[in-house]
Amino acid sequence: MREERGTIAGDYTVTEAMTLWGSVGGNVTVAEGVKFYLRGAIYGDITCEYGGRMHIFGRVTGNLLVKRGAKVIHSGVLGGDAVNDGGRLYIDSTAKVQGKIKTLRGETKISKLFGGTAPAKD
């Protein structure tokens, strides 16, 4: 698995298994069948395509879009909406979503912290 620790200017498409410790100054797309771990920051939107796998430990200032057949675990901070359009989306109890959580299709699970109430899904 490749590790990236620098800054990437502009939009970026992840085409191989990768862990990002740095930042991206644009939108990120996780291509089909690729694993991606975000431990840094993305200053834009992030999209996980069909068959993509992603775990967010860092922060994203824009929206998250999970497409059909993708799997995303969110444990970090998301500044926009989390939209599930046919994939599997798991939101960890330590995660923050500043926008709305929308499930158009697919399976969305929201973990509860200390037995409290989970945020509402739209």
VEXFIRO-671864 format. One record per residue (C-alpha): residue number from 1; residue in three letters; chain; x, y, z. Coordinates in nm, 2 decimals. Layout:
N
<node seq="NUM" type="ALA" mol="A" x="X" y="Y" z="Z"/>
...
This chain:
122
<node seq="1" type="MET" mol="A" x="0.00" y="0.00" z="0.00"/>
<node seq="2" type="ARG" mol="A" x="0.13" y="0.34" z="-0.10"/>
<node seq="3" type="GLU" mol="A" x="0.15" y="0.63" z="0.15"/>
<node seq="4" type="GLU" mol="A" x="0.13" y="0.99" z="0.06"/>
<node seq="5" type="ARG" mol="A" x="0.25" y="1.25" z="0.31"/>
<node seq="6" type="GLY" mol="A" x="0.26" y="1.57" z="0.10"/>
<node seq="7" type="THR" mol="A" x="0.01" y="1.82" z="-0.04"/>
<node seq="8" type="ILE" mol="A" x="-0.17" y="1.76" z="-0.37"/>
<node seq="9" type="ALA" mol="A" x="-0.31" y="2.06" z="-0.55"/>
<node seq="10" type="GLY" mol="A" x="-0.63" y="2.03" z="-0.73"/>
<node seq="11" type="ASP" mol="A" x="-0.86" y="1.73" z="-0.79"/>
<node seq="12" type="TYR" mol="A" x="-0.72" y="1.38" z="-0.74"/>
<node seq="13" type="THR" mol="A" x="-0.83" y="1.03" z="-0.84"/>
<node seq="14" type="VAL" mol="A" x="-0.71" y="0.74" z="-0.62"/>
<node seq="15" type="THR" mol="A" x="-0.63" y="0.45" z="-0.86"/>
<node seq="16" type="GLU" mol="A" x="-0.42" y="0.23" z="-0.63"/>
<node seq="17" type="ALA" mol="A" x="-0.44" y="0.12" z="-0.26"/>
<node seq="18" type="MET" mol="A" x="-0.32" y="0.43" z="-0.06"/>
<node seq="19" type="THR" mol="A" x="-0.31" y="0.60" z="0.28"/>
<node seq="20" type="LEU" mol="A" x="-0.31" y="0.98" z="0.27"/>
<node seq="21" type="TRP" mol="A" x="-0.14" y="1.15" z="0.56"/>
<node seq="22" type="GLY" mol="A" x="-0.12" y="1.48" z="0.38"/>
<node seq="23" type="SER" mol="A" x="-0.39" y="1.70" z="0.22"/>
<node seq="24" type="VAL" mol="A" x="-0.57" y="1.75" z="-0.11"/>
<node seq="25" type="GLY" mol="A" x="-0.68" y="2.09" z="-0.22"/>
<node seq="26" type="GLY" mol="A" x="-0.97" y="1.98" z="-0.43"/>
<node seq="27" type="ASN" mol="A" x="-1.22" y="1.69" z="-0.49"/>
<node seq="28" type="VAL" mol="A" x="-1.11" y="1.33" z="-0.45"/>
<node seq="29" type="THR" mol="A" x="-1.26" y="1.02" z="-0.63"/>
<node seq="30" type="VAL" mol="A" x="-1.18" y="0.67" z="-0.51"/>
<node seq="31" type="ALA" mol="A" x="-1.18" y="0.46" z="-0.83"/>
<node seq="32" type="GLU" mol="A" x="-1.34" y="0.12" z="-0.87"/>
<node seq="33" type="GLY" mol="A" x="-1.20" y="-0.16" z="-0.65"/>
<node seq="34" type="VAL" mol="A" x="-0.94" y="0.06" z="-0.47"/>
<node seq="35" type="LYS" mol="A" x="-0.88" y="0.08" z="-0.09"/>
<node seq="36" type="PHE" mol="A" x="-0.82" y="0.43" z="0.05"/>
<node seq="37" type="TYR" mol="A" x="-0.74" y="0.54" z="0.41"/>
<node seq="38" type="LEU" mol="A" x="-0.77" y="0.91" z="0.48"/>
<node seq="39" type="ARG" mol="A" x="-0.57" y="1.03" z="0.78"/>
<node seq="40" type="GLY" mol="A" x="-0.51" y="1.38" z="0.65"/>
<node seq="41" type="ALA" mol="A" x="-0.74" y="1.65" z="0.51"/>
<node seq="42" type="ILE" mol="A" x="-0.94" y="1.69" z="0.19"/>
<node seq="43" type="TYR" mol="A" x="-1.05" y="2.05" z="0.10"/>
<node seq="44" type="GLY" mol="A" x="-1.34" y="1.95" z="-0.13"/>
<node seq="45" type="ASP" mol="A" x="-1.58" y="1.66" z="-0.19"/>
<node seq="46" type="ILE" mol="A" x="-1.50" y="1.29" z="-0.18"/>
<node seq="47" type="THR" mol="A" x="-1.67" y="1.02" z="-0.39"/>
<node seq="48" type="CYS" mol="A" x="-1.63" y="0.65" z="-0.35"/>
<node seq="49" type="GLU" mol="A" x="-1.70" y="0.47" z="-0.68"/>
<node seq="50" type="TYR" mol="A" x="-1.84" y="0.11" z="-0.74"/>
<node seq="51" type="GLY" mol="A" x="-1.64" y="-0.15" z="-0.55"/>
<node seq="52" type="GLY" mol="A" x="-1.42" y="0.11" z="-0.37"/>
<node seq="53" type="ARG" mol="A" x="-1.33" y="0.08" z="0.00"/>
<node seq="54" type="MET" mol="A" x="-1.26" y="0.38" z="0.22"/>
<node seq="55" type="HIS" mol="A" x="-1.20" y="0.46" z="0.58"/>
<node seq="56" type="ILE" mol="A" x="-1.20" y="0.83" z="0.69"/>
<node seq="57" type="PHE" mol="A" x="-1.00" y="0.91" z="1.00"/>
<node seq="58" type="GLY" mol="A" x="-0.92" y="1.27" z="0.90"/>
<node seq="59" type="ARG" mol="A" x="-1.13" y="1.55" z="0.78"/>
<node seq="60" type="VAL" mol="A" x="-1.32" y="1.64" z="0.47"/>
<node seq="61" type="THR" mol="A" x="-1.46" y="2.00" z="0.42"/>
<node seq="62" type="GLY" mol="A" x="-1.71" y="1.90" z="0.15"/>
<node seq="63" type="ASN" mol="A" x="-1.96" y="1.63" z="0.10"/>
<node seq="64" type="LEU" mol="A" x="-1.92" y="1.25" z="0.10"/>
<node seq="65" type="LEU" mol="A" x="-2.09" y="1.04" z="-0.18"/>
<node seq="66" type="VAL" mol="A" x="-2.10" y="0.66" z="-0.15"/>
<node seq="67" type="LYS" mol="A" x="-2.20" y="0.50" z="-0.48"/>
<node seq="68" type="ARG" mol="A" x="-2.35" y="0.16" z="-0.55"/>
<node seq="69" type="GLY" mol="A" x="-2.13" y="-0.13" z="-0.43"/>
<node seq="70" type="ALA" mol="A" x="-1.89" y="0.09" z="-0.23"/>
<node seq="71" type="LYS" mol="A" x="-1.81" y="0.06" z="0.14"/>
<node seq="72" type="VAL" mol="A" x="-1.72" y="0.36" z="0.36"/>
<node seq="73" type="ILE" mol="A" x="-1.64" y="0.38" z="0.73"/>
<node seq="74" type="HIS" mol="A" x="-1.64" y="0.73" z="0.86"/>
<node seq="75" type="SER" mol="A" x="-1.46" y="0.80" z="1.19"/>
<node seq="76" type="GLY" mol="A" x="-1.34" y="1.16" z="1.13"/>
<node seq="77" type="VAL" mol="A" x="-1.49" y="1.50" z="1.06"/>
<node seq="78" type="LEU" mol="A" x="-1.71" y="1.57" z="0.76"/>
<node seq="79" type="GLY" mol="A" x="-1.80" y="1.94" z="0.69"/>
<node seq="80" type="GLY" mol="A" x="-2.09" y="1.87" z="0.45"/>
<node seq="81" type="ASP" mol="A" x="-2.35" y="1.60" z="0.38"/>
<node seq="82" type="ALA" mol="A" x="-2.30" y="1.22" z="0.39"/>
<node seq="83" type="VAL" mol="A" x="-2.50" y="1.07" z="0.10"/>
<node seq="84" type="ASN" mol="A" x="-2.54" y="0.70" z="0.05"/>
<node seq="85" type="ASP" mol="A" x="-2.65" y="0.62" z="-0.31"/>
<node seq="86" type="GLY" mol="A" x="-2.65" y="0.24" z="-0.30"/>
<node seq="87" type="GLY" mol="A" x="-2.34" y="0.14" z="-0.10"/>
<node seq="88" type="ARG" mol="A" x="-2.27" y="0.06" z="0.26"/>
<node seq="89" type="LEU" mol="A" x="-2.20" y="0.36" z="0.49"/>
<node seq="90" type="TYR" mol="A" x="-2.10" y="0.31" z="0.85"/>
<node seq="91" type="ILE" mol="A" x="-2.07" y="0.62" z="1.07"/>
<node seq="92" type="ASP" mol="A" x="-1.86" y="0.56" z="1.38"/>
<node seq="93" type="SER" mol="A" x="-1.96" y="0.70" z="1.72"/>
<node seq="94" type="THR" mol="A" x="-1.66" y="0.93" z="1.73"/>
<node seq="95" type="ALA" mol="A" x="-1.74" y="1.08" z="1.38"/>
<node seq="96" type="LYS" mol="A" x="-1.88" y="1.43" z="1.32"/>
<node seq="97" type="VAL" mol="A" x="-2.11" y="1.51" z="1.03"/>
<node seq="98" type="GLN" mol="A" x="-2.18" y="1.88" z="1.01"/>
<node seq="99" type="GLY" mol="A" x="-2.44" y="1.84" z="0.73"/>
<node seq="100" type="LYS" mol="A" x="-2.72" y="1.58" z="0.69"/>
<node seq="101" type="ILE" mol="A" x="-2.70" y="1.21" z="0.66"/>
<node seq="102" type="LYS" mol="A" x="-2.90" y="1.10" z="0.35"/>
<node seq="103" type="THR" mol="A" x="-2.97" y="0.74" z="0.24"/>
<node seq="104" type="LEU" mol="A" x="-3.10" y="0.73" z="-0.12"/>
<node seq="105" type="ARG" mol="A" x="-3.03" y="0.36" z="-0.15"/>
<node seq="106" type="GLY" mol="A" x="-2.81" y="0.11" z="0.02"/>
<node seq="107" type="GLU" mol="A" x="-2.74" y="0.05" z="0.39"/>
<node seq="108" type="THR" mol="A" x="-2.64" y="0.32" z="0.64"/>
<node seq="109" type="LYS" mol="A" x="-2.55" y="0.24" z="1.00"/>
<node seq="110" type="ILE" mol="A" x="-2.49" y="0.50" z="1.26"/>
<node seq="111" type="SER" mol="A" x="-2.31" y="0.39" z="1.58"/>
<node seq="112" type="LYS" mol="A" x="-2.44" y="0.52" z="1.91"/>
<node seq="113" type="LEU" mol="A" x="-2.20" y="0.67" z="2.17"/>
<node seq="114" type="PHE" mol="A" x="-2.28" y="0.55" z="2.52"/>
<node seq="115" type="GLY" mol="A" x="-2.63" y="0.45" z="2.43"/>
<node seq="116" type="GLY" mol="A" x="-2.74" y="0.80" z="2.33"/>
<node seq="117" type="THR" mol="A" x="-2.96" y="0.88" z="2.03"/>
<node seq="118" type="ALA" mol="A" x="-2.81" y="0.87" z="1.68"/>
<node seq="119" type="PRO" mol="A" x="-2.85" y="1.17" z="1.44"/>
<node seq="120" type="ALA" mol="A" x="-3.16" y="1.16" z="1.22"/>
<node seq="121" type="LYS" mol="A" x="-3.13" y="1.02" z="0.87"/>
<node seq="122" type="ASP" mol="A" x="-3.30" y="1.22" z="0.59"/>
